[in-house]
Amino acid sequence: MLKSGQKRPNTPSVPKNLGDPQHWIQGLRETVITATSDNIFHFKVGGGSDNGEFVYVYDIEERSIKYVTGGISENDILLEIQGHKIAGYTQRDVVALLSHIVRTGNNISLKTTKAGTVWTKKANKQPF
């Protein structure tokens, strides 16, 4: 506990190594997919908090998806959908959110990152 009159140390809000080409945020991708008339989002969602995993996409029907910007790849981790941070969502919650967006006819806005990438600072694995 801090003593009376003592200030809390400043915590930087942006990591010092943000400019480092190996920082995970450098792999962040923003994608917008056009809503289709068949009300299907043309990819499957796996993982979720109910499975102890991040939500990820798989079984992508590339021929059926119409990208406005960006793109998605097999096993990409979903971080946001329509600006909603989905960490902690169950697979069912994510499917329900995507289904709702598609039914309303809105484009689907996603933020993703590649799965399985472990970023370390140099070979000696110094913490970021």
WOPELIN-V684978 format. One record per run of one state. SS is the DSSP state (A for helix, B for strand, O for the rest). FROM is the first residue (numbers start at 1). LEN is the number of residues. If there is no record, write none. Layout:
SS:FROM:LEN + SS:FROM:LEN
//
This chain:
O:1:23 + A:24:4 + O:28:1 + B:29:5 + O:34:10 + B:44:3 + O:47:2 + A:49:3 + O:52:4 + B:56:3 + O:59:8 + B:67:3 + O:70:7 + B:77:5 + O:82:2 + B:84:2 + O:86:5 + A:91:14 + O:105:3 + B:108:6 + O:114:7 + B:121:1 + O:122:4 + B:126:1 + O:127:2
//
